[in-house]
Amino acid sequence: MNLLIESDALGQAILLMLIFMIGVPIVLFIAGLITYTKNKKRGKTILIIATIYSLISAGVCGGFMI
């Protein structure tokens, strides 16, 4: 917790990795749900991309955090 409060480079790097690991898939998921109501094929594609992105980012970013 101390790393995120102080403004050193390591804390900022951890925060940036968490944003990429959690924030981007959430935005893609919301965009997929909105698109799914209008165009089912495109909405499913975006939801699949969000799922794959979250699995890969959790593996890669989670591996870097260890």
MOPAC internal coordinates of N, CA, C and O (Angstrom, degrees):
PM7 1SCF
backbone

  N    0.0000 0     0.00 0     0.00 0    0    0    0
  C    1.4494 1     0.00 0     0.00 0    1    0    0
  C    1.5145 1   110.43 1     0.00 0    2    1    0
  O    1.2310 1   120.62 1   148.05 1    3    2    1
  N    1.3124 1   116.42 1   -31.95 1    3    2    1
  C    1.4500 1   121.04 1  -178.61 1    5    3    2
  C    1.5265 1   111.08 1   -66.37 1    6    5    3
  O    1.2310 1   120.27 1   149.76 1    7    6    5
  N    1.3409 1   117.09 1   -30.24 1    7    6    5
  C    1.4653 1   120.04 1  -179.27 1    9    7    6
  C    1.5204 1   111.77 1   -66.93 1   10    9    7
  O    1.2310 1   119.99 1   146.41 1   11   10    9
  N    1.3353 1   117.62 1   -33.59 1   11   10    9
  C    1.4518 1   120.42 1  -178.18 1   13   11   10
  C    1.5249 1   112.60 1   -79.79 1   14   13   11
  O    1.2310 1   120.00 1   158.18 1   15   14   13
  N    1.3188 1   117.61 1   -21.82 1   15   14   13
  C    1.4635 1   120.33 1  -179.13 1   17   15   14
  C    1.5232 1   110.68 1   -82.38 1   18   17   15
  O    1.2310 1   120.08 1   136.18 1   19   18   17
  N    1.3211 1   117.46 1   -43.82 1   19   18   17
  C    1.4495 1   120.31 1   179.12 1   21   19   18
  C    1.5257 1   109.33 1   -72.89 1   22   21   19
  O    1.2310 1   120.65 1   -24.49 1   23   22   21
  N    1.3040 1   116.35 1   155.51 1   23   22   21
  C    1.4605 1   119.78 1  -176.63 1   25   23   22
  C    1.5247 1   110.82 1  -102.28 1   26   25   23
  O    1.2310 1   120.14 1  -126.21 1   27   26   25
  N    1.3107 1   117.34 1    53.79 1   27   26   25
  C    1.4525 1   119.77 1   175.24 1   29   27   26
  C    1.5207 1   108.97 1   -96.83 1   30   29   27
  O    1.2310 1   120.70 1    -9.08 1   31   30   29
  N    1.2966 1   116.27 1   170.92 1   31   30   29
  C    1.4572 1   121.01 1  -173.88 1   33   31   30
  C    1.5262 1   111.86 1   -67.59 1   34   33   31
  O    1.2310 1   119.87 1   145.79 1   35   34   33
  N    1.3146 1   117.86 1   -34.21 1   35   34   33
  C    1.4580 1   120.12 1  -179.07 1   37   35   34
  C    1.5252 1   111.40 1   -67.10 1   38   37   35
  O    1.2310 1   120.06 1   138.32 1   39   38   37
  N    1.3096 1   117.50 1   -41.68 1   39   38   37
  C    1.4583 1   121.27 1   178.22 1   41   39   38
  C    1.5131 1   112.05 1   -64.53 1   42   41   39
  O    1.2310 1   120.42 1   140.45 1   43   42   41
  N    1.3203 1   116.80 1   -39.55 1   43   42   41
  C    1.4605 1   120.36 1   177.57 1   45   43   42
  C    1.5193 1   111.37 1   -67.98 1   46   45   43
  O    1.2310 1   119.90 1   143.78 1   47   46   45
  N    1.3131 1   117.80 1   -36.22 1   47   46   45
  C    1.4620 1   120.94 1   178.52 1   49   47   46
  C    1.5253 1   110.65 1   -67.08 1   50   49   47
  O    1.2310 1   120.15 1   139.14 1   51   50   49
  N    1.3256 1   117.33 1   -40.86 1   51   50   49
  C    1.4627 1   120.70 1   177.78 1   53   51   50
  C    1.5174 1   110.39 1   -64.99 1   54   53   51
  O    1.2310 1   120.03 1   137.45 1   55   54   53
  N    1.3086 1   117.55 1   -42.55 1   55   54   53
  C    1.4569 1   121.18 1   179.22 1   57   55   54
  C    1.5280 1   110.97 1   -64.50 1   58   57   55
  O    1.2310 1   119.89 1   139.11 1   59   58   57
  N    1.3166 1   117.82 1   -40.89 1   59   58   57
  C    1.4560 1   121.68 1   178.36 1   61   59   58
  C    1.5264 1   110.95 1   -64.53 1   62   61   59
  O    1.2310 1   120.11 1   139.27 1   63   62   61
  N    1.3228 1   117.40 1   -40.73 1   63   62   61
  C    1.4616 1   120.17 1   177.91 1   65   63   62
  C    1.5200 1   111.23 1   -65.39 1   66   65   63
  O    1.2310 1   119.92 1   142.79 1   67   66   65
  N    1.3176 1   117.75 1   -37.21 1   67   66   65
  C    1.4608 1   120.23 1   177.67 1   69   67   66
  C    1.5257 1   111.54 1   -67.13 1   70   69   67
  O    1.2310 1   120.66 1   143.05 1   71   70   69
  N    1.3259 1   116.34 1   -36.95 1   71   70   69
  C    1.4663 1   119.57 1   177.87 1   73   71   70
  C    1.5224 1   110.09 1   -64.71 1   74   73   71
  O    1.2310 1   119.91 1   136.19 1   75   74   73
  N    1.3338 1   117.78 1   -43.81 1   75   74   73
  C    1.4566 1   120.54 1   178.26 1   77   75   74
  C    1.5279 1   111.50 1   -68.66 1   78   77   75
  O    1.2310 1   120.20 1   148.54 1   79   78   77
  N    1.3045 1   117.22 1   -31.46 1   79   78   77
  C    1.4580 1   120.78 1  -176.90 1   81   79   78
  C    1.5268 1   111.86 1   -77.69 1   82   81   79
  O    1.2310 1   119.89 1   146.27 1   83   82   81
  N    1.3145 1   117.81 1   -33.73 1   83   82   81
  C    1.4624 1   120.82 1  -174.16 1   85   83   82
  C    1.5308 1   112.65 1  -112.59 1   86   85   83
  O    1.2310 1   120.26 1   139.84 1   87   86   85
  N    1.3122 1   117.10 1   -40.16 1   87   86   85
  C    1.4659 1   120.91 1  -172.82 1   89   87   86
  C    1.5124 1   115.15 1   -70.09 1   90   89   87
  O    1.2310 1   120.30 1   134.11 1   91   90   89
  N    1.3253 1   117.03 1   -45.89 1   91   90   89
  C    1.4599 1   120.94 1  -176.47 1   93   91   90
  C    1.5288 1   111.91 1   -64.69 1   94   93   91
  O    1.2310 1   118.75 1   134.47 1   95   94   93
  N    1.3415 1   119.99 1   -45.53 1   95   94   93
  C    1.4683 1   118.02 1   177.70 1   97   95   94
  C    1.5257 1   113.60 1   -63.11 1   98   97   95
  O    1.2310 1   120.04 1   147.74 1   99   98   97
  N    1.3255 1   117.53 1   -32.26 1   99   98   97
  C    1.4631 1   119.78 1   177.74 1  101   99   98
  C    1.5273 1   110.43 1   -66.41 1  102  101   99
  O    1.2310 1   120.65 1   137.31 1  103  102  101
  N    1.3272 1   116.37 1   -42.69 1  103  102  101
  C    1.4632 1   120.09 1   177.91 1  105  103  102
  C    1.5278 1   110.66 1   -63.87 1  106  105  103
  O    1.2310 1   120.33 1   137.01 1  107  106  105
  N    1.3326 1   116.97 1   -42.99 1  107  106  105
  C    1.4595 1   120.34 1   177.29 1  109  107  106
  C    1.5256 1   111.54 1   -63.49 1  110  109  107
  O    1.2310 1   119.91 1   140.76 1  111  110  109
  N    1.3247 1   117.77 1   -39.24 1  111  110  109
  C    1.4622 1   121.71 1   178.92 1  113  111  110
  C    1.5256 1   111.17 1   -62.72 1  114  113  111
  O    1.2310 1   120.49 1   135.32 1  115  114  113
  N    1.3205 1   116.67 1   -44.68 1  115  114  113
  C    1.4681 1   120.47 1   179.05 1  117  115  114
  C    1.5220 1   110.49 1   -64.97 1  118  117  115
  O    1.2310 1   120.56 1   137.29 1  119  118  117
  N    1.3343 1   116.54 1   -42.71 1  119  118  117
  C    1.4630 1   119.87 1   178.00 1  121  119  118
  C    1.5274 1   110.95 1   -64.23 1  122  121  119
  O    1.2310 1   119.98 1   143.12 1  123  122  121
  N    1.3240 1   117.64 1   -36.88 1  123  122  121
  C    1.4589 1   121.23 1   177.62 1  125  123  122
  C    1.5136 1   112.29 1   -65.97 1  126  125  123
  O    1.2310 1   120.29 1   139.83 1  127  126  125
  N    1.3304 1   117.06 1   -40.17 1  127  126  125
  C    1.4619 1   119.69 1   178.51 1  129  127  126
  C    1.5197 1   111.92 1   -66.78 1  130  129  127
  O    1.2310 1   120.66 1   140.81 1  131  130  129
  N    1.3169 1   116.35 1   -39.19 1  131  130  129
  C    1.4662 1   119.74 1   177.98 1  133  131  130
  C    1.5184 1   110.49 1   -67.11 1  134  133  131
  O    1.2310 1   120.40 1   137.95 1  135  134  133
  N    1.3255 1   116.83 1   -42.05 1  135  134  133
  C    1.4603 1   120.93 1   179.95 1  137  135  134
  C    1.5246 1   111.38 1   -70.47 1  138  137  135
  O    1.2310 1   120.17 1   149.10 1  139  138  137
  N    1.3225 1   117.28 1   -30.90 1  139  138  137
  C    1.4646 1   121.31 1  -178.45 1  141  139  138
  C    1.5245 1   112.07 1   -62.49 1  142  141  139
  O    1.2310 1   120.37 1   147.01 1  143  142  141
  N    1.3300 1   116.90 1   -32.99 1  143  142  141
  C    1.4651 1   119.41 1   179.13 1  145  143  142
  C    1.5241 1   111.79 1   -69.61 1  146  145  143
  O    1.2310 1   120.36 1   151.35 1  147  146  145
  N    1.3293 1   116.91 1   -28.65 1  147  146  145
  C    1.4650 1   120.76 1  -178.69 1  149  147  146
  C    1.5263 1   112.34 1   -92.53 1  150  149  147
  O    1.2310 1   120.63 1   135.46 1  151  150  149
  N    1.3346 1   116.40 1   -44.54 1  151  150  149
  C    1.4593 1   121.99 1  -176.52 1  153  151  150
  C    1.5269 1   107.72 1  -138.58 1  154  153  151
  O    1.2310 1   120.73 1   -72.33 1  155  154  153
  N    1.3280 1   116.20 1   107.67 1  155  154  153
  C    1.4674 1   120.46 1  -172.48 1  157  155  154
  C    1.5274 1   112.72 1   -65.38 1  158  157  155
  O    1.2310 1   119.80 1   139.22 1  159  158  157
  N    1.3212 1   117.99 1   -40.78 1  159  158  157
  C    1.4654 1   120.34 1  -177.35 1  161  159  158
  C    1.5288 1   111.06 1   -66.25 1  162  161  159
  O    1.2310 1   119.93 1   133.98 1  163  162  161
  N    1.3123 1   117.74 1   -46.02 1  163  162  161
  C    1.4590 1   121.62 1   179.33 1  165  163  162
  C    1.5240 1   111.17 1   -67.15 1  166  165  163
  O    1.2310 1   120.24 1   142.05 1  167  166  165
  N    1.3378 1   117.14 1   -37.95 1  167  166  165
  C    1.4552 1   120.95 1   178.24 1  169  167  166
  C    1.5199 1   112.19 1   -63.85 1  170  169  167
  O    1.2310 1   120.48 1   137.77 1  171  170  169
  N    1.3464 1   116.69 1   -42.23 1  171  170  169
  C    1.4634 1   120.14 1   177.32 1  173  171  170
  C    1.5197 1   110.97 1   -63.02 1  174  173  171
  O    1.2310 1   120.51 1   140.42 1  175  174  173
  N    1.3301 1   116.64 1   -39.58 1  175  174  173
  C    1.4687 1   120.74 1   179.26 1  177  175  174
  C    1.5220 1   110.86 1   -62.45 1  178  177  175
  O    1.2310 1   120.27 1   135.65 1  179  178  177
  N    1.3160 1   117.09 1   -44.35 1  179  178  177
  C    1.4636 1   120.31 1   179.68 1  181  179  178
  C    1.5248 1   111.09 1   -66.16 1  182  181  179
  O    1.2310 1   119.97 1   141.71 1  183  182  181
  N    1.3258 1   117.65 1   -38.29 1  183  182  181
  C    1.4585 1   120.58 1   177.93 1  185  183  182
  C    1.5252 1   111.58 1   -66.19 1  186  185  183
  O    1.2310 1   120.27 1   141.63 1  187  186  185
  N    1.3335 1   117.10 1   -38.37 1  187  186  185
  C    1.4621 1   120.40 1   176.56 1  189  187  186
  C    1.5192 1   110.48 1   -65.52 1  190  189  187
  O    1.2310 1   120.10 1   137.99 1  191  190  189
  N    1.3215 1   117.41 1   -42.01 1  191  190  189
  C    1.4694 1   121.36 1   178.02 1  193  191  190
  C    1.5237 1   110.14 1   -62.62 1  194  193  191
  O    1.2310 1   119.88 1   139.56 1  195  194  193
  N    1.3300 1   117.83 1   -40.44 1  195  194  193
  C    1.4692 1   121.18 1   178.56 1  197  195  194
  C    1.5231 1   110.97 1   -63.33 1  198  197  195
  O    1.2310 1   120.48 1   140.06 1  199  198  197
  N    1.3296 1   116.69 1   -39.94 1  199  198  197
  C    1.4654 1   120.25 1   179.30 1  201  199  198
  C    1.5204 1   111.33 1   -65.99 1  202  201  199
  O    1.2310 1   120.69 1   132.92 1  203  202  201
  N    1.3232 1   116.28 1   -47.08 1  203  202  201
  C    1.4645 1   120.48 1  -179.73 1  205  203  202
  C    1.5269 1   110.63 1   -64.41 1  206  205  203
  O    1.2310 1   120.41 1   139.13 1  207  206  205
  N    1.3322 1   116.82 1   -40.87 1  207  206  205
  C    1.4630 1   120.55 1   178.73 1  209  207  206
  C    1.5218 1   111.37 1   -61.70 1  210  209  207
  O    1.2310 1   120.76 1   137.93 1  211  210  209
  N    1.3420 1   116.15 1   -42.07 1  211  210  209
  C    1.4661 1   118.16 1  -178.69 1  213  211  210
  C    1.5250 1   111.55 1   -67.99 1  214  213  211
  O    1.2310 1   120.01 1   142.46 1  215  214  213
  N    1.3329 1   117.59 1   -37.54 1  215  214  213
  C    1.4772 1   119.95 1   177.56 1  217  215  214
  C    1.5228 1   111.70 1   -65.98 1  218  217  215
  O    1.2310 1   120.59 1   135.34 1  219  218  217
  N    1.3163 1   116.48 1   -44.66 1  219  218  217
  C    1.4583 1   119.77 1  -178.97 1  221  219  218
  C    1.5228 1   110.98 1   -69.07 1  222  221  219
  O    1.2310 1   119.93 1   136.63 1  223  222  221
  N    1.3278 1   117.74 1   -43.37 1  223  222  221
  C    1.4656 1   119.76 1  -178.16 1  225  223  222
  C    1.5099 1   111.76 1   -67.73 1  226  225  223
  O    1.2310 1   119.77 1   145.24 1  227  226  225
  N    1.3183 1   118.04 1   -34.76 1  227  226  225
  C    1.4651 1   119.84 1   177.22 1  229  227  226
  C    1.5272 1   110.31 1   -67.33 1  230  229  227
  O    1.2310 1   120.44 1   144.28 1  231  230  229
  N    1.3101 1   116.75 1   -35.72 1  231  230  229
  C    1.4584 1   119.73 1   178.82 1  233  231  230
  C    1.5131 1   112.30 1   -72.59 1  234  233  231
  O    1.2310 1   120.18 1   134.16 1  235  234  233
  N    1.3219 1   117.27 1   -45.84 1  235  234  233
  C    1.4704 1   121.04 1  -177.08 1  237  235  234
  C    1.5250 1   110.85 1   -73.89 1  238  237  235
  O    1.2310 1   120.10 1   127.56 1  239  238  237
  N    1.3231 1   117.41 1   -52.44 1  239  238  237
  C    1.4650 1   119.62 1  -178.97 1  241  239  238
  C    1.5178 1   111.24 1   -68.05 1  242  241  239
  O    1.2310 1   120.52 1   143.34 1  243  242  241
  N    1.3248 1   116.61 1   -36.66 1  243  242  241
  C    1.4506 1   119.23 1   177.17 1  245  243  242
  C    1.5115 1   111.79 1   -65.93 1  246  245  243
  O    1.2310 1   120.40 1   145.65 1  247  246  245
  N    1.3356 1   116.85 1   -34.35 1  247  246  245
  C    1.4566 1   120.72 1   177.22 1  249  247  246
  C    1.5074 1   112.39 1   -69.75 1  250  249  247
  O    1.2310 1   120.21 1   146.06 1  251  250  249
  N    1.3288 1   117.20 1   -33.94 1  251  250  249
  C    1.4671 1   120.25 1   178.26 1  253  251  250
  C    1.5233 1   111.79 1   -72.53 1  254  253  251
  O    1.2310 1   120.35 1   154.27 1  255  254  253
  N    1.3261 1   116.94 1   -25.73 1  255  254  253
  C    1.4580 1   119.79 1  -177.27 1  257  255  254
  C    1.5271 1   112.11 1   -78.96 1  258  257  255
  O    1.2310 1   120.23 1   164.36 1  259  258  257
  N    1.3283 1   117.16 1   -15.64 1  259  258  257
  C    1.4648 1   119.68 1  -178.97 1  261  259  258
  C    1.5052 1   110.85 1   -77.59 1  262  261  259
  O    1.2310 1   120.10 1   180.00 1  263  262  261

